[in-house]
């Protein structure tokens, strides 16, 4: 696989995704070096102590810092872009900060990757980037557009840029699980709406998906995995079956249901069994670059409430036990 014998850099590498990516890649693959790029000094020290692997390198840096990214990406074969401000309420009340990290940070990564001749760049996106109703989703939509269009202005450089777009991650820092577990001690769980649904994926599934997509990428695709949905009220009942549910109303910038693939994207998307691939609308993309897959029916959309795959309470319990 491409990650084997590669020098890899992960932005936001001390986050929940970066930690799991490091664990799996070091254990199951053979990278030449794995560079962790983040601004969190304490987490880097803790991570270094946890893994104790000579292939690990640690760079203190922010994706807002273009010069530091240039230095960190020198000699890199693969960049995995996971750095972002992800909390919806935080982005709503700190919009300029979200723009600086999520949009300007993506632009800095693109320039630094092209100028350093990084062969492959894979960026992580979110279901909130699709028909966004909050600032976080809007910044991720712009970041997606920047990453894909980077394939057109790379010039003679060989850098390929692609995106993986997926849903909520079980147990991540932005997950509702830690909140529910803390609230369970009081006997009252707050939920915003009893009808709310979400796509659900584990950290391990996310990492394995991305490693596979890195192998398959041609540059310009948006990869969308087929993942199950869950009802937030079911999750609350599994975590604290005896707790009272307090319905507090949808927060600013929050959706009732999530969308991973729109009807506008469907005509240029293909079904590959366990995932969809959305082809870019730009002249740099040649239709024969993507082999296989089935076209999607007219009007198709992939939504968390219209999903055919739902997590049962037992499956939710099993996922929670694995955290």
N, C-alpha and C positions, 0 to 999 in steps of 0.2 A: 504494500500500500504506500501511497505517497508520503505518509508520515514517517515511514521507516527510512532511516539514514538521512533525514531532513533536519535542518535547523529551523525550529519553530518559535515564533513569538506570539504570545497571547496577551492582548490588551485587556485590562481589567482582570488580570490573571489571578488575583487573590480573592476574587468573588466566588460565589457558590459554583458557577459553571467552571471557572478556571481551576478550582480545586479538584473537581471531579474529572475534568479533562486531563489534568496532570496525573492523577491517580491511574486512570485507565491507560493513557498513552505510555507512561513509564513502565507499567506492569505488563502490557500486552503487545507493545510495539518496540521499535528500536530507533528512536530519534537520535540524531547526532548530538543535538543540544535542544533544550527547551527553555526559552527565555520568558520570564514572568515580568510583565510590565504593568505597574500600578503605582498609585500615589500613597498607598497605605504601608508605612514603614513597619508597624507592629505586625500586621498580617503577613508581611514578607518574612519577618524573623520567625514567626510561628510556623509558617509553611516550610521554611528551610529546615527547621527542627523536626517537623513531621515527616518529611520525605527523605532527607539525608541522601540525596542522589547526586553524584558528580556531574550528571548531565544537566542539572538545573542551574540557571543563571537568573539573577534578580536585578531588575532595573527600576529604580525609583523614578517615576515620571508620570506626567499627565498627558492625555491625548490632546489637550489644548496647547501643549508645548511642542510646536512644530520642529524646532531644532533638536530637542531630545529624542523625538520619534525618528528623525533622520539617523541619529547615532545608533539607536537601539535596533533599527531595521537593517543595518549594514551586514551583509552576508547571510541574510535570512532567506530561506526557501519557501516558507509558508507563514502567513500572518492570519491569525484568527482574531477577529475584532469583536470582543465581548464587552468592552468598556461602554458604560452608559449610565445616565441618571434614570432610574427605572420606576421610582415611586410616583404614581399618578398624582396624589395630592401635593407632593413636594414640587413636582414640575409645574402644577397649576399656580402655585404661589411663588415660585422662583423661575419664571419663564425664561429670562435671559440666561440664567445659569444652565438650564436644560439645553438651550440652543447652542451655547458655547461648547458643551461636552458632546451632545448627540449629533449635532450638525457640523459645527466647525471641527470637532474632533475627527469625524469621518473624512472631511475634506483634507485635513492634515495627513491622515493615514494614507489616503489615495496618493497624494503628491509624494510622500516619503517612500511609498512602496514602488511607484513608477521610477523615481529617480535612483533608487537603490537596486532596481532590477529584480524585485521579489517575484518569483514565478507565479505564485497563487495567493490570493487573498479571499478569505471566506468571512463574511459578516453575519452576525446574528441579528435577526429582526423579531418582530412580535406580531401577534394577531391584532394588537391595538393600532398597528400601522395601517390597517385596512379600514377604509371609511372612518377615519379617526374623528372622535368627538372630544378628545382631550389633547393637551399640549404634548404630553409624552408621545402619544400615538402620532401626532403631526410631525414631531421631530424624527421619529423612526421612519415615517413615510418619506420624508425628505432624504434621510440617510440612505434608504433603499434606492431612491432615484439616483443619488450621487454615485453610489457604488456601482450600479448597473451601467450608468452612462460613462463611467470611468473607462470602460472597455473601448469607447469610441475615441477618447482623447489621449490614450496612452502612446499614440504615435507608433514608432518602431519598437517600442518596448514590448517584451513578451508577457508582461504581467496580465493575469486573468483575474477578474473580479466576479464573485457570485454571492448570493444571499441565501440563508436558510431562515424561513419564517415559521415559527411555531407558537404554541399557546403557553398557558401558565405552567410553571415548573413546580412539582411537588417538593416542598421543603426549602425552596430558595428563600433568599432574604425578603423578597417581595411577596412571598406566599402568605395566604391567610392562616395557614396552619399554626405557626407560632402564636399568632394573635388569639386564635380559638383556644389553644392549649393554656394560655395564660388566663383568659377569661373563664375557662372551665373551673378554675379554683374559686371563683365567686359564685358559680351556679347560674350565671346569666351570660349567654352568647349573643352578641349583636350581629344581625345580618341586615343587609340593605334592602333586599327584596326576595321573597320566597320563590319567585319564578326564575331567579337568576341561574344561568348556566355558564360553564366555562370548559374550554378544551384543557386537557390534563396530560402532562408528560413528566416522567421522572428525569432526574439529572443524568442517570446512566443512559436512558434511551436517547436523550438529547445529544450526549457526547458521541454515542455510536452512530447516530444519524449523521452528525456533522463529519465524522471521520469518513463515512461512506460517501457523502456528497462531495467531499474534497477530491476523492478519487475520480468521481464521475464528471466533475464540472468542466465545461468548455470555456466558460466565461460569459456572463450575461444572464444566466438562469436565476430564477427564484425557486428554491426547493421548498415544498410544503408537505410535511408528513401527514399520513392518515393516523390520527390519534383519537382516543375516546373522549367523550364529554362526561361531565358530572354536574349534578345539581348541588349548588352551594348548601342548600338546606339539608341534603342527605349527608354531606360532609360534616356539617355541624352535629347532626344526630349520631354519626359514627364516633366522632371525637368526644362528645359529652352527651350520652343518651338521656341522662336525667336532668340536664340543664334546661332552663327556660330560654326560649328564643325571643329576643327583643328586636322587632323589625323597625329600623331607624330611618329607612329611606335611602335612595341611591345618592352617593356622594358626588360632588362636582367632578365632571369629566368621566363618569363611570357608565358603562353600557350594561343593558340587561342581558344581552347575549353577545357572543363574539363571532367574528367572521375571519376566515383564513384565506378564502379564495372567492373573488367576486364574479358576478355574471359578466362584467366587462372584461375580466381576465380570462374567462373560460374559453373563448374562441382561440386563444393562443396558448392554451395549457393542454398537457397530456397526462393521462393516467398510467402510472407505472406499477400498479398493484398495491404497494405499500406507501406510495407517495405520489404527489403531483409535481410536475415541472412547468413553470410559467416561462414561456420564451419572451425575450425582449422585443420591443416594437421598433428597434433601431436598425439602420442600414448595415451596421457592422455584423449583424447576426445572419448567418446563412441557414436556411430552413433545414438543410440536410445535416447540420452539425449534431442535432439531437436524434439519436437512433432509437426506434421502438416507441412503445407507448401507444395508448388509444386516445383519440380525440374525445372531448367531453360533450355531452348533449347541450343543445341550445338552452340558455337560461340557467345553466347549472351554477349553484353557489354552495360553498362549503361552510356551514354555520354550526355553532355549538348546540343550538336548539333543534336543528334539522338533521343532526348526525344520526347515522344508523348504529353507531357503536357507543354504548353507554356503560359506565362503570357501575357495578352493583355495590351494595353496602359491603359485601364480603371482599370484593376486589379492592375497595377503598381501605378496608382494614389491613389487607395484605400489603398494600403500598405503604401505609403508615408504619407498619411493623418494620419495613425495610429501611426506614429513615435512620 
